[in-house]
Every structure is written in C-alpha cells, then in structure tokens.
Amino acid sequence: MIIGAAVGHSSHDLSFAIPRANPAASSKQSRVSLGKTRPLGLHKAQQALRQAHLTAQAQKATSEAEHQQILNSLQPGQLSMATDALLAHTMPSLFGDALTPQQMGKHGCMRFFLNQQGLKIASYYWPASPEVKLRGVVLAVHGHGLYLLHEFLRGQGPGQAVLYEGSWIQEWNKAGFSVCGIDQQSHGFSESIYGFRCYVDTFDHYVEDVLHFASILQRSDVEGFSQLPLFLCGESLGGCIAVHAIARLGRQFKGAILLSPMLSLEKTASKGINYYLRPVATLLSWVFPTWALVATDRNTMFPELQKEWDMDPLAWHGRTRVRVASEYLRASKNVLKRMHTFTFPFLCFHSEEDTLTDPEGSKLLHQRSKASDKTLVHPKAMWHSLVKEKGNAELLELTISWMLDRC
C-alpha cells in the first residue's frame, strides 16, 4: 500500500499519520469542559473549550515531533513502509499496523491532507480496473459515527476488518469508475477539533472538507481521478453533506446518489429524551456543546450489522453530541427550505422502514426539486444501511446503470 502526500491548496500536505488518541487525555479533556453539572455560562464554557483545544494541540505537537524523528531517520525509498507503520499509532482499529490490498485493492492508496482548520484528513483512492474503459469518478461520503472503509467496503462479521473484495467499491471499479472519499473530521483516521471524536463546530466544515477534497482530485497525481465526470454518493449524514456540496458547486458534479439521506430529522427529534432536549437545543449547543446526550435508533432489523458497528473500535459508540445534533437539525432544515431551488440530477434510495432518518425528507426532495432528472426508489425489506443490508446488490446495479447513462 502507498501513503503519500496529496496535492492540495497549501504546502502543508502531509505524509504521516495523525497522533494516536490518548484515552486518559480524552477523559481529562472531557472533565475540563464538562466537569461541572451546573450551568457554566457562555463565557466559562468558551474558556473551557479553549483550554481543551490547547491541551489537544500540545499533545499533537508532542506526537508529531516523535513521528518526525522517525521520518528523519529513514533512508530513501523507506517512506511508504514507515507511514504504514505510523498508521498503527493513530487510532485503535481492526486493521493492525497498516491497510493492505484486502482493503485497498491492488492499486488503491491512502493519503492525508490538511483542511482549512489545519486538521489532518484521511483520504482514500481506489482507481478503476486497468482492464476497463474509464467512465467517471465516485466521491463517496460516509455517515455519522462511521468512516469511509466501514461504510462502503464489505463486512465479514463482527470484529473483522472490512474487505474490498465483493464491495460496492470493487463493483464500481469493475464498471470503470474510480472511487475516492475521506474520513470526515473527527471520524475514522481523520483528526478531531479539540480532540473530541465525532464532533464538529459547524456542519459547514463537513461540506467544506468534501469540496476541498473534490478540488484536490482535479490536480491529483493518482491516475484515474482527474478530468473525469464526478459523481457524489452519500449515505445518511453523507447524503445531507452531498446535497449541500452539490447545491454549492453543482457544475463540478454530474449528479448525486443519495442513500437514506439525512434530509429530515423530524421523527428522530421527537423521540424519547430528544423531545425534551429540542426546545433548548440551541442553548445546550453553546453551553455544553460536547455533551453526548441525543439518542439514535439501533439497527434491530439487521442485528448482525449493528454488532459489526459495536465491535469496530474506530466507529463512534456514544450518543450524538449536543452541538452536532443541533447542527444536523439546522442543516436538514436548510435543505428543506432550499429544495425548490435544486436542479442537480439525483438518484435517491430511502426505505420507508427507516427510523434513523426520515424518508419523508427524500419524498419532499423528489416533489420540490426543479431537476428534470430525478429518481426516488423505496427499497422493500430494508432499513437504513443500504450498502450493507440484504438486497443491496440490486441497488448497486441501479447506481452503475444510472451513472453510465450520464457519462
């Protein structure tokens, strides 16, 4: 496998892995921010977040200094091997010391780039099969709490690393589509703001990271990714990110494939404790932004898939943080308000059995969008994780046919 420096906007693109998260330090950071149960007030809460950020930056500097010592000791030609080894020092995962062709295929690679906040973002490239004609590029966007490999590679059971063989990514490659994507900040192997996993200050940062990566593709030195028709494919949260991205820069993309997109959270926001949290969501978001309070449904229709999530140490296993939940509500409301202005082509799949994201949002997108090229499919006997659930092969075939018709 190759890990190298991606071509980005700045000279700060990196070829080494992000620092390992320190559980003890994370606990300490949480106590710094949230140690008092009484309201802190906005000023004190902001001071606490700044202190947590300074602590995380100090740990980052120490870890990067250690990594640089290793890199400085290398002989020419040893860089890719060493960066593989450094990957083992990022986060606990099912992948051992390095990703292998079992995850990346014969020609795939992983790289890091710096986003606008200075965070190291993990990115992945799976070039289309050399034996077939290049048709386009799929930029895949994962959902909340997961990471790109878990979302789009094939699972082989709880506690086992996901595989390229038999995955959607492999099938897209066979059809002539190169595939790429990132781990959203604070997810997977990407770095976290303030050191908090599964946290973002504003939803816009997710969108900006995807658009930044899309711009990198246009100058990528990885063969099979530049100057080709570009499609977005997002699942769940990734679907909402994809819609925001293509609404901003529609001309850059040929269309969007949306899988259980998070376009409405009305049902989820009205369940259980969430019903009582919603009226004070904005206040809590400012005073206790990192509190993990908001509940989400579990996959009871496909419990084996839920076990795969539960036993993946790189996935997020807590409740949704207050700021994040508030940003999700804001983002989905913005989509609902702007649907009548959308003109981009899309293929949307949303099961009516979905209890995690509201299928009503996808119905409204199909009804309100001004696009002349729009399709909505309600898969039967499926729930939310459409790439993994039984029946996904039929959806995969539809995505390939839809993209081929538009290349």
N, C-alpha and C positions, 0 to 999 in steps of 0.2 A: 504493500500500500504506500501511497505517496501523501505526505502532508507538506505543503509548501506555502509560500506567500501569495495571497490573492492580489490581483491588480485592483486597487481601489482608488478613492479620491485623494488620499493623502499618502505621505511617505511612512505612515505608521503601520502598514500591513505587517502581520506577524507570522512567524513560522514555528512558534512554540505554543504549548498548551496553556490553558488558563490554570490558576492556582487551585489546589485541592481545597474544597470546603472543609473548614475545621468545625466539627460538631460542637465542641466546647465553646469555641469562639462564637458560633451562631447563637448558642444558648445565652452567652453573655450579652451579645448584641440585643437579643430579644428582651433581656432584663433591663438593659439601658433604655430601650424605647418604651417598654410596656410594663415595667416592674410595679408601677402604682396602679391600683384598681380604681382610685378616684380620678375624676377628670383632670387632666394636666393643664388644660387651656391651650389655645393655639400656639402661643409663643413658646411655652415649655415643650410642647410636642415637636415643634420645628427644631428647637435646640437639641432634643433627644435624637431626632433623625440625623442632624448634622454630626452629632457625636458618633452615632453608629456608622455613618459614612466615613469619618476619619479613621475609625478603628478598622473598617474593611480595607481602606486604602493602605494603611500601614502594613496589614497582613499581606496585601497584594504585592507591595514593594519588596517585602522580605522574600516571598516566594519567587518573584521574578528574578531577584538577584541570584537565588540559588539556581534557577533554570539557566540564567546567563552564564554562570560558572561552568555548567555542563556543556553549553553550546561553545564556549570559548576553548574548551579542551578538545574539541573534535578535530579530526583530520578531514581534508576534502573528501566528499563522497559519503560521509557518515551522517549527514544531516537528517535524511528521511528516517533512518533507523533510530536516531536519537529522539526525534519528535514523536515517533511511535511510542518509545519508552516513556516520554514525558506525558503522553496521553493518559497513562496509568495513574498519574498523580493529579488528575483533575477532579474527578468525582467518582464515588463508588458506582460500579456498573457491572453488567453481565458480560462485558467484552474482554476482560482480562487486561493484558498490557497494551493491546492495540486492536483497532479494527482490522479485519482481514478480508480477503476476497469472498468469504462467506457472507459478509455484509455489503461489500463494495463492488462485487463482481470482478471481472478480470481487469477492467480498465478504469474503475472508479477511484476517486481520491477525496480526501477531506482537507479543508483549509480553514484558516481563521482570518477575519478582517476586523478592523476597528470601526465601530459605528460612530455616529455623531456625538454620543455621550462618552466616547473613549472606552467602551466595553468591548471585550473580545467576543466575537460572534462566530460560532462554528457553522461552516457551510460544507455542503456535500455535492459531489458531481458524479453522475453515472452516464457516461457517453452512450449514445445509441450503438447497437451492434454494428461492427465494421462491414458485415456482410450485406446489410440492407441500406437502401437509399435514405439519407437524412431527410426527415419531413418537418421537424419542429422541435421545440423545447417545452417541457412541462416544468413550471416552477411550483413545487408543492409546498403547502403551508399547513403545519400541524395544529392540533387543538390544545386546549387548556390542560396544563399539568403533564403533558407528554413531551415527546421530542420527535424529530423527523423520522429516525430509524424505526422507532416503535410504531409510529402511525402508519407508515407506508411499506415497510418490509413485512415478510410473512412470519407470524409467530409459530413456534413449535412447542408451546406448552409453558405453564407457569415455571418461572425460574430459569428459563432457557433463553439464550441470545436469539434475536430475530435473524432471519435469513433473506438474502437477495433471491435465491432460487425459489421460484414459484410465487414471487411477489408481484404486485401491480407494477413496481418499478421495472422489473425484468421484462414483463409483457409490453410495457410502453417502449422499452429499449428495442425489443424484437420488432415492433411495428415502425421503427425509425424515429422514435422520439427520445432525445436525450432528456434526462431528468436531473433536477437540482433542487436545492432548498436550504434553509437554515434552521438551526435551533433558535427559537425566539429567545430574546434576552431573558435571563433567569430560568431558562429551561434547558434540559439536556446538558451538553458540554459548553454552552454559552455562559458568559459571565453575568453576574447579578448586580443591579444597582443596590448600594448599601449593604450588600452581602445577603440579602433576603431572597430565597428561592421562590419562584412562582409569584413574583411581584413586579409591577410596573407603575411608574408615577402617573403616566397618562397613556391611554390606548393609542394615541398618535405615534408613540415610539415604536410600537409593533409595526405599524404601517410604514413608517419611515425606514425601518430596518429592511423590510421586504423590498421597498423601492430602491434603496441603496444597493442591495444585492442585485436587483434587476439591472441597474446601471453598470455594475461590475461585469455582468455577463457580456455586455456589448463590447468589452475590451478584454475578455478572458483569454488567457493563453492555454486553456484547456480546450482541446479540439472538440468540435461538435456542439458549441453553445452560442457562438456569436453569429449575427446576421441571419437568423432563422426565425420563423413565426414563433411567437412566445405565448403560451397559454398559462393561466393561473389555475391551480387546483387546490382548494382549501376545504378542510373538514372541520365542522363545528366552529370553534373560535376562529380557526383558519379561514373558514368561509366568510366570516364577517371582515377579517383583515383583507382578504382578497377583494371583496366588494368595495371597501374603502380605497384600496390601492388602484383598482381599475377605474373607479369613479374619478380619481385624481388625474391619472395618466392613461386614459383609455386608448390613445393612439399607439401606445407602446405594446399593447397586448391584443391578440387575436380574439380572445374570449376567455370566459371563466367557467370552470367546472366546480359546482358547489355541492358538497356532501354534508347533509344535515347542518346547513349554515346557521350560525347564531345571529339571526336577524330579528328575533323577538324573544324576550325572556319574561313575558307577562305571566305565564303559568308558573315558572320556576320562582319568580319573585314573590308569588302569592302563597307559597307553600310553607307550612310549619313556622319556624322561627323567622324565616325570611320575611313573612308578612309583617312582623312586628319591627324588623330592622329597617324595612324600606322607607318609612316616613322620616327616619333620622339618618339615612344612608350618607347624605352629604356631610352632615356634622361629624359622624363617625369617621368618614373618609379623611377629614382634616385633622381630627384629634388623635385617632388611633388607626392610622392608615394600614399598618401591617398586621392588625389582628386578624386571625383566621377564624371567622365566625359563620360565614354564609354556607349553608348546606347545599349539596347537589345530590342528585339521584345516582344510585349504583346500577350496574348492568345485571338485572335479575333474569332477563330473557336469555342471556348468554353468559352464565356464571363463569365459564372457563376463561372467557376474555377478561372478566373482572379480576380473576385470580392472576392472570398474566400482568395486569396493571399493578395489582397489590404486591407482587413479588419482584417487580422491577425497581431496583434501588435508585435508578436515575429518574423515575417518574415522581410526581408530587402526590403525597398521600394525605395531606391535610385538607381542611376546609378552605374555601376561597377567601383570600384576604379582603378586608373591607374596602380599601381603595380600589382593588382590582374589580370587585363586584360592582362598585359604583361606576367605574369606567366602562364596564361591559354594558350596564344599563344605558349609560349615556351614548355609547357607540351604536347600540341597537336602535335606540330612539332616533338618532340622527339618520340612520339608514331608512327607517320607516318614513321619516319626513321627506327624504330626498328621492324616494323610489320613482316618483313620477318624472324625474329628470334623467333617469338612466337610459342609455341607448346601447350599451355594450351587449354582445351576444353572450348567452349563458345556457348551460345545461345544468339543471338543478335536480338533485335527488333528496327526498325527505320522506321518511316513513311517518305515517300518521300514528304509529305506536310510540313515537319518540317522546319521552318525558323529560329529556335533558335540555333540548332546545325546541322551541315551539314551532311545529310545522305550519302554523298559521302565518308566520313571517315569510316563509317561502311562497305560500299561496298569494300573499299580498304583493310580493315582488313580481310574480308572474302576471298578476292582474294590472298592476300600476305601471310597470316599466314600459317605456316607449319603444323598446327594442323590437325590431321586426323579426329578429332571430332569437327566440326564447323557447325553452322546453322545460317543463316540470314533470317529474316522474315520482310517483309514490310507491316505493318497493313494498311488496307484501311480505309478511312474516319476518320483518327486520325491525331493528330498534334504532340505534344511533351510530354505532361504529361500523359504517357501511363497508369500509375497506376490508374488514376482518370477518364480518358475520357471514353465516351461510347464505348463499345466493349472491355473493359479491362478484362472482365471475361474470354473471350476466351484465351487471353494471359496468364492469371493466370493459367488456366488449362494446358497450354503448359509448363509453368515453372515447375509445380508439376510433370507432366509426365517425363519431361527431367531429373529432379533431381532423381526421383525414379529409373529410368533406370541406374543411375550411383552410386547408394549406395551399 
